[in-house]
Amino acid sequence: MRVDPKRWGRAAALALLGLALCGCAGAPRTAQAPPGPEPRAVAWDCTPGPGLLTTFADDGSMLLEGPDGSVLFQVAVSASGARYVAPGRQFWIKGQEARYETGGGEALCRENRRGSWAVDARRRGATLRATGNEPGWVLEIGPERLFLLLDYGATLLEFPAAPPGAAEGGAGRVWRSRSGGRSLEVLVERRPCTDDMSGEAFDHAVRLVLDGAVLRGCGGETW
């Protein structure tokens, strides 16, 4: 997990926290941007306690958000990992795990990688994110663009988006687009789908046809 500080607005982070933790829709959208190599927000599943979201600023501070509101932490000296402190609180990150200490006790947290990517994608304007394997690919669909990362992130293709049409028989939605002499068709069906490498379960099956070549994967909406 990358914890290099990145600057994000408090208002945007708070809006996205609601999407990440409760699955709500309706947050303000920004201009759609392509995915980066790592998500810029981290979603945490904690025991005991509710899920949390952390974002990092260039000045070394960290905004931690949960159902009870937000708390600004400052970076602190640490022998290992990344440690952040606020009055009466400490959040200590080591890899994909963290320990959250408050006056009321301690919670052990683990990054929800899928949740982190969902928040990140939604923040960049995408409404659906899908992935596939061999070779690895990532697709993000938004109201303005279709972004397709190929070859494990080495190649980025961008296509204009238009409202999808109904699939044959009404079983799903289809996007068709062309750009720079290349063609892309995306079929998204709402049905159970299992990643063939990780075994992770998704609620959408996705088929891509890129210049006649078929790629299959799984995905989900980002809210």
Residue frames relative to the residue before (quaternion, step in Angstrom):
aa qw qx qy qz dx dy dz
M 1.0000 0.0000 0.0000 0.0000 0.00 0.00 0.00
R 0.3128 -0.7455 0.5583 0.1865 3.59 -0.89 0.86
V 0.0781 -0.8068 0.5848 0.0318 3.58 -0.82 0.95
D 0.2638 0.7530 -0.5547 0.2362 3.60 1.12 0.55
P 0.5009 -0.6811 0.4334 0.3121 3.61 -0.80 0.93
K 0.0230 -0.7585 0.6513 -0.0044 3.54 -1.15 0.80
R 0.3975 -0.7299 0.5051 0.2328 3.55 -0.99 0.77
W 0.0812 0.7667 -0.6314 0.0837 3.53 -0.86 1.05
G 0.5366 -0.6491 0.4378 0.3146 3.56 -1.02 0.77
R 0.5664 -0.6131 0.4375 0.3344 3.55 -1.08 0.77
A 0.6601 0.5147 -0.3290 0.4372 3.59 0.89 -0.84
A 0.6595 0.4991 -0.3146 0.4658 3.59 0.95 -0.85
A 0.6559 0.5174 -0.3208 0.4463 3.57 0.95 -0.84
L 0.6563 0.5084 -0.3182 0.4577 3.57 0.96 -0.81
A 0.6423 0.5156 -0.3319 0.4598 3.57 0.96 -0.79
L 0.7007 0.4669 -0.2775 0.4626 3.56 0.92 -0.87
L 0.5537 0.5950 -0.4044 0.4193 3.58 1.09 -0.50
G 0.6418 0.5226 -0.3314 0.4529 3.56 0.94 -0.82
L 0.6503 0.5036 -0.3213 0.4693 3.57 1.00 -0.76
A 0.6884 0.5009 -0.2944 0.4343 3.57 0.88 -0.91
L 0.7710 0.4005 -0.2023 0.4520 3.58 0.90 -0.90
C 0.8123 0.2437 -0.1403 0.5110 3.60 0.96 -0.66
G 0.4849 -0.6939 0.4328 0.3098 3.61 1.22 -0.02
C 0.3981 0.7352 -0.4703 0.2825 3.59 1.17 0.41
A 0.3096 -0.7172 0.5883 0.2090 3.55 -1.28 0.43
G 0.6229 0.6159 -0.3766 0.3014 3.50 -1.32 -0.02
A 0.4470 0.6740 -0.4846 0.3332 3.63 1.17 0.19
P 0.5956 -0.5733 0.4081 0.3874 3.60 -1.10 0.58
R 0.3046 -0.7539 0.5559 0.1728 3.56 -1.02 0.78
T 0.2501 -0.7249 0.6177 0.1745 3.51 -1.23 0.58
A 0.7021 -0.4252 0.3298 0.4664 3.58 -1.29 0.10
Q 0.4894 -0.6996 0.4349 0.2861 3.56 -0.80 0.99
A 0.0812 -0.7914 0.6058 0.0004 3.56 -0.96 0.97
P 0.5635 -0.6212 0.4169 0.3504 3.61 -1.12 0.57
P 0.5844 -0.5720 0.4291 0.3836 3.59 -1.20 0.38
G 0.3272 -0.7176 0.5785 0.2084 3.54 -1.22 0.57
P 0.7158 -0.4500 0.3026 0.4399 3.61 -1.25 -0.07
E 0.7899 0.1355 -0.0638 0.5947 3.60 1.19 -0.52
P 0.5131 -0.6090 0.4850 0.3614 3.63 -1.12 0.50
R 0.3755 -0.7550 0.5007 0.1956 3.57 -1.06 0.75
A 0.6889 0.2923 -0.2778 0.6024 3.54 1.27 0.36
V 0.2377 -0.7774 0.5679 0.1288 3.57 -1.10 0.63
A 0.1960 -0.7646 0.6068 0.0940 3.56 -0.81 1.09
W 0.1488 -0.8083 0.5687 0.0323 3.54 -0.92 0.99
D 0.2151 -0.7041 0.6589 0.1544 3.54 -1.19 0.75
C 0.0898 -0.8379 0.5382 -0.0118 3.58 -0.61 1.14
T 0.1008 -0.7747 0.6230 0.0404 3.54 -1.17 0.73
P 0.5077 -0.3808 -0.7524 0.1765 1.53 -1.11 2.23
G 0.5393 0.6538 -0.4450 0.2892 3.53 -1.29 0.13
P 0.6123 -0.5637 0.4198 0.3622 3.55 -1.35 0.20
G 0.6495 -0.4906 0.3957 0.4254 3.55 -1.30 0.05
L 0.1974 -0.7701 0.6000 0.0895 3.54 -1.24 0.59
L 0.1922 -0.7471 0.6219 0.1350 3.55 -1.31 0.39
T 0.0799 -0.7927 0.6027 0.0447 3.58 -0.93 0.88
T 0.0234 -0.7541 0.6560 0.0224 3.55 -1.14 0.75
F 0.3021 -0.7860 0.5282 0.1092 3.55 -1.12 0.76
A 0.2669 -0.7703 0.5648 0.1284 3.57 -1.07 0.82
D 0.6587 -0.5391 0.3623 0.3798 3.56 -1.23 0.49
D 0.6725 0.5077 -0.3066 0.4426 3.59 1.10 -0.58
G 0.6283 -0.5638 0.3346 0.4188 3.60 1.24 0.16
S 0.5532 0.6027 -0.4087 0.4045 3.59 1.21 0.00
M 0.2101 -0.7559 0.6087 0.1182 3.53 -1.32 0.37
L 0.2304 -0.7524 0.6019 0.1362 3.56 -0.93 0.90
L 0.1013 -0.7823 0.6141 0.0240 3.55 -0.70 1.14
E 0.0450 -0.8244 0.5631 -0.0361 3.56 -0.76 1.09
G 0.0561 0.7765 -0.6236 0.0713 3.50 -1.11 0.83
P 0.7696 -0.3667 0.2375 0.4657 3.60 -1.25 -0.07
D 0.7064 0.4637 -0.2665 0.4637 3.60 1.13 -0.56
G 0.7286 -0.3912 0.2428 0.5071 3.59 1.22 0.12
S 0.5425 -0.6197 0.4719 0.3146 3.54 -1.29 -0.31
V 0.1214 -0.7656 0.6297 0.0508 3.54 -1.24 0.66
L 0.2962 -0.7520 0.5651 0.1655 3.57 -0.91 0.94
F 0.1401 -0.7889 0.5972 0.0374 3.56 -0.80 1.12
Q 0.2670 -0.7310 0.6005 0.1839 3.54 -1.27 0.46
V 0.5402 -0.6161 0.4574 0.3454 3.56 -1.09 0.71
A 0.1200 -0.7930 0.5965 0.0315 3.57 -1.06 0.80
V 0.6450 -0.5124 0.3945 0.4072 3.56 -1.28 0.37
S 0.0278 0.7999 -0.5961 0.0642 3.55 -0.97 0.92
A 0.4437 -0.6860 0.5095 0.2702 3.57 -0.98 0.85
S 0.7879 -0.0124 0.0114 0.6155 3.58 1.18 -0.54
G 0.7786 0.2965 -0.2341 0.5011 3.57 -1.12 0.59
A 0.4955 -0.6071 0.5185 0.3422 3.54 -1.30 -0.45
R 0.0924 -0.8195 0.5656 0.0029 3.58 -0.57 1.18
Y 0.0690 -0.7857 0.6148 -0.0040 3.56 -0.94 0.99
V 0.1113 -0.8138 0.5700 0.0232 3.55 -0.96 0.90
A 0.0285 -0.7270 0.6857 0.0217 3.52 -1.34 0.60
P 0.6910 -0.4689 0.3102 0.4544 3.64 -1.12 0.38
G 0.8540 0.0630 -0.0883 0.5088 3.57 -0.63 1.18
R 0.7347 0.3667 -0.2152 0.5286 3.62 1.27 0.15
Q 0.0276 -0.7715 0.6352 0.0237 3.52 -1.28 0.50
F 0.0685 -0.7678 0.6367 0.0215 3.56 -1.04 0.87
W 0.0462 -0.8266 0.5584 -0.0521 3.55 -0.39 1.31
I 0.1436 -0.8163 0.5589 0.0262 3.56 -0.50 1.28
K 0.0450 0.7610 -0.6456 0.0452 3.53 -0.98 0.97
G 0.8150 -0.0960 0.0124 0.5713 3.54 -0.22 1.29
Q 0.7743 -0.2847 0.2409 0.5112 3.57 -0.74 -1.07
E 0.6421 0.4716 -0.3308 0.5059 3.56 1.26 0.39
A 0.0608 -0.7905 0.6090 0.0232 3.55 -1.21 0.51
R 0.2328 -0.7311 0.6206 0.1614 3.52 -1.29 0.45
Y 0.1384 -0.7951 0.5896 0.0331 3.56 -0.72 1.14
E 0.0597 -0.8125 0.5794 -0.0253 3.56 -0.53 1.23
T 0.0256 0.7679 -0.6386 0.0432 3.54 -0.96 0.97
G 0.7007 -0.4452 0.3393 0.4424 3.55 -1.30 0.06
G 0.6939 0.4858 -0.2675 0.4593 3.55 1.21 -0.50
G 0.7741 -0.2873 0.1848 0.5330 3.60 1.21 -0.02
E 0.4900 -0.6449 0.5152 0.2804 3.52 -1.31 -0.40
A 0.1000 -0.7723 0.6250 0.0538 3.56 -1.11 0.77
L 0.2782 -0.7266 0.6038 0.1736 3.55 -1.09 0.75
C 0.1143 -0.8235 0.5557 -0.0046 3.56 -0.74 1.12
R 0.1051 -0.7589 0.6388 0.0699 3.53 -1.24 0.61
E 0.5277 -0.6428 0.4467 0.3297 3.54 -0.96 0.86
N 0.2581 -0.7016 0.6457 0.1555 3.51 -1.09 0.88
R 0.2702 -0.8221 0.4762 0.1563 3.56 0.12 1.31
R 0.6478 0.5107 -0.3196 0.4663 3.54 0.95 -0.83
G 0.6483 0.5123 -0.3144 0.4674 3.57 1.02 -0.77
S 0.6206 0.5405 -0.3398 0.4553 3.58 1.04 -0.79
W 0.6895 0.4705 -0.2864 0.4703 3.57 0.88 -0.92
A 0.6237 0.5385 -0.3505 0.4452 3.59 1.05 -0.68
V 0.6492 0.4983 -0.3121 0.4826 3.58 0.95 -0.86
D 0.6639 0.5136 -0.3057 0.4494 3.56 0.89 -0.95
A 0.6712 0.4957 -0.3024 0.4608 3.58 0.90 -0.91
R 0.6494 0.5122 -0.3195 0.4625 3.58 0.94 -0.86
R 0.6320 0.5425 -0.3235 0.4491 3.57 1.01 -0.83
R 0.7200 0.4195 -0.2428 0.4967 3.57 1.06 -0.71
G 0.6642 -0.5654 0.2854 0.3972 3.58 1.24 0.30
A 0.5265 0.6294 -0.4222 0.3852 3.61 1.23 0.04
T 0.2631 -0.7692 0.5630 0.1487 3.55 -1.13 0.68
L 0.7784 0.1263 -0.0970 0.6073 3.59 1.25 -0.28
R 0.0798 -0.7812 0.6190 0.0142 3.55 -1.03 0.88
A 0.0005 -0.7965 0.6036 -0.0354 3.58 -0.94 0.93
T 0.1284 -0.7854 0.6026 0.0602 3.55 -1.22 0.58
G 0.0417 -0.7816 0.6217 0.0304 3.53 -1.27 0.46
N 0.3983 -0.7396 0.5125 0.1778 3.54 -1.32 0.29
E 0.8656 0.2113 -0.1427 0.4310 3.48 -1.49 0.30
P 0.3502 -0.5259 -0.6360 0.4432 1.58 0.74 2.34
G 0.6299 -0.5662 0.3738 0.3781 3.57 -1.15 0.52
W 0.0473 0.7922 -0.6065 0.0475 3.57 -0.98 0.86
V 0.1588 -0.7505 0.6353 0.0889 3.54 -1.31 0.50
L 0.0832 -0.7783 0.6215 0.0319 3.56 -0.95 0.93
E 0.0222 -0.7668 0.6410 0.0271 3.56 -1.04 0.82
I 0.1548 -0.7877 0.5946 0.0452 3.54 -0.89 1.04
G 0.0498 0.7832 -0.6178 0.0493 3.53 -0.93 0.94
P 0.7073 -0.4629 0.3088 0.4360 3.59 -1.22 -0.02
E 0.7457 0.4001 -0.2079 0.4905 3.58 1.19 -0.49
R 0.8316 0.1091 0.0195 0.5442 3.57 0.92 -0.92
L 0.2236 -0.6678 0.6793 0.2061 3.47 -1.47 0.31
F 0.0882 -0.7909 0.6048 0.0313 3.59 -0.64 1.09
L 0.0422 -0.7991 0.5996 -0.0148 3.56 -0.84 1.02
L 0.1449 -0.7680 0.6220 0.0485 3.55 -0.70 1.18
L 0.0967 -0.8107 0.5773 0.0103 3.55 -0.76 1.09
D 0.8233 0.2657 -0.1713 0.4715 3.54 -1.35 0.18
Y 0.6665 -0.5349 0.2860 0.4334 3.54 0.87 1.09
G 0.7696 -0.3888 0.1778 0.4743 3.56 0.99 0.88
A 0.5122 0.6773 -0.4126 0.3295 3.61 1.23 -0.10
T 0.7839 0.2390 -0.1126 0.5619 3.60 1.13 -0.64
L 0.1097 -0.7845 0.6090 0.0406 3.57 -0.88 1.00
L 0.0702 -0.7751 0.6278 0.0154 3.55 -0.85 1.06
E 0.1378 -0.7874 0.5989 0.0484 3.55 -1.04 0.83
F 0.0404 -0.7920 0.6089 -0.0189 3.55 -0.89 1.02
P 0.4874 -0.6276 0.4992 0.3455 3.61 -1.06 0.59
A 0.3175 -0.7494 0.5539 0.1755 3.55 -1.09 0.76
A 0.0644 -0.7429 0.6646 0.0480 3.51 -1.23 0.63
P 0.6562 -0.4892 0.3568 0.4503 3.61 -1.14 0.34
P 0.4639 -0.7019 0.4569 0.2888 3.61 -0.85 0.88
G 0.3649 -0.6895 0.5757 0.2448 3.51 -1.30 0.38
A 0.5928 -0.5546 0.4376 0.3867 3.55 -1.29 0.15
A 0.4700 -0.6610 0.5076 0.2907 3.54 -1.06 0.79
E 0.6600 -0.4901 0.3768 0.4268 3.56 -1.23 0.35
G 0.7985 0.2069 -0.1889 0.5329 3.55 -0.74 1.04
G 0.5176 -0.6763 0.3956 0.3440 3.57 1.30 0.03
A 0.5346 0.6428 -0.4000 0.3755 3.60 1.25 0.11
G 0.8358 0.0569 -0.0848 0.5395 3.56 0.33 1.23
R 0.4501 -0.6533 0.5428 0.2756 3.51 -1.44 -0.10
V 0.1734 -0.7883 0.5860 0.0709 3.56 -1.12 0.73
W 0.1297 -0.7464 0.6491 0.0688 3.54 -0.99 0.97
R 0.0287 -0.7761 0.6298 0.0136 3.57 -0.99 0.83
S 0.1177 0.8017 -0.5715 0.1297 3.55 -0.81 1.00
R 0.1592 -0.7613 0.6216 0.0934 3.55 -1.31 0.47
S 0.1209 0.7762 -0.6134 0.0814 3.54 -1.16 0.66
G 0.8598 0.0448 -0.0466 0.5064 3.56 -0.92 0.93
G 0.7093 -0.4623 0.2621 0.4631 3.56 1.04 0.73
R 0.6408 0.4937 -0.3277 0.4881 3.59 1.27 0.06
S 0.2275 -0.7780 0.5735 0.1188 3.55 -1.13 0.66
L 0.0669 -0.7861 0.6143 0.0119 3.55 -1.14 0.73
E 0.0291 -0.7520 0.6584 0.0126 3.51 -1.03 0.92
V 0.0861 -0.7956 0.5996 0.0105 3.58 -0.88 0.98
L 0.0928 -0.7666 0.6347 0.0309 3.55 -0.82 1.08
V 0.0450 -0.7866 0.6157 -0.0116 3.59 -0.76 1.10
E 0.0452 -0.7958 0.6036 -0.0173 3.55 -0.73 1.13
R 0.3561 -0.7180 0.5526 0.2286 3.57 -0.92 0.90
R 0.4213 0.6427 -0.5375 0.3472 3.55 -0.17 1.34
P 0.6509 -0.5305 0.3502 0.4150 3.62 -1.13 0.48
C 0.0044 0.7821 -0.6211 0.0511 3.54 -1.03 0.88
T 0.1582 -0.7955 0.5813 0.0650 3.58 -0.94 0.89
D 0.4587 -0.6741 0.5059 0.2814 3.55 -0.84 0.99
D 0.3975 -0.7749 0.4419 0.2151 3.58 -0.65 1.10
M 0.6773 0.4290 -0.3170 0.5067 3.59 1.25 0.08
S 0.7780 0.3431 -0.1846 0.4928 3.58 0.79 -1.00
G 0.3912 -0.7186 0.4821 0.3133 3.58 1.15 -0.57
E 0.4305 0.7116 -0.4577 0.3144 3.60 1.27 0.11
A 0.3705 -0.7434 0.5230 0.1912 3.56 -1.02 0.89
F 0.0782 -0.7726 0.6299 0.0151 3.55 -1.06 0.88
D 0.4384 -0.7102 0.4886 0.2545 3.55 -1.27 0.30
H 0.7156 0.3324 -0.2604 0.5564 3.59 1.26 0.23
A 0.2302 -0.7194 0.6365 0.1558 3.56 -1.13 0.77
V 0.1181 -0.8148 0.5676 0.0063 3.57 -0.87 1.00
R 0.0498 -0.7710 0.6345 0.0202 3.55 -1.02 0.92
L 0.1529 -0.7716 0.6139 0.0660 3.55 -0.91 1.01
V 0.0777 -0.7324 0.6710 0.0853 3.53 -1.22 0.63
L 0.0124 -0.8102 0.5823 -0.0655 3.55 -0.24 1.35
D 0.8235 -0.1462 0.0453 0.5463 3.58 -0.46 1.25
G 0.7547 -0.3945 0.1970 0.4858 3.57 1.01 0.84
A 0.6330 0.5132 -0.3359 0.4723 3.61 1.22 -0.33
V 0.3046 -0.7797 0.5277 0.1446 3.57 -0.85 1.02
L 0.0357 -0.7616 0.6471 -0.0029 3.56 -1.01 0.95
R 0.1356 -0.8000 0.5819 0.0545 3.57 -0.99 0.83
G 0.1429 0.7858 -0.5916 0.1100 3.53 -1.12 0.73
C 0.4661 -0.6506 0.5307 0.2789 3.52 -1.35 -0.29
G 0.0240 0.8162 -0.5768 0.0235 3.55 -1.18 0.45
G 0.1583 -0.7742 0.6023 0.1127 3.50 -1.38 -0.18
E 0.5785 -0.5643 0.4531 0.3763 3.54 -1.26 0.36
T 0.4752 -0.7235 0.4396 0.2398 3.57 -1.08 0.71
W 0.6631 0.4630 -0.3375 0.4817 3.62 1.22 0.10
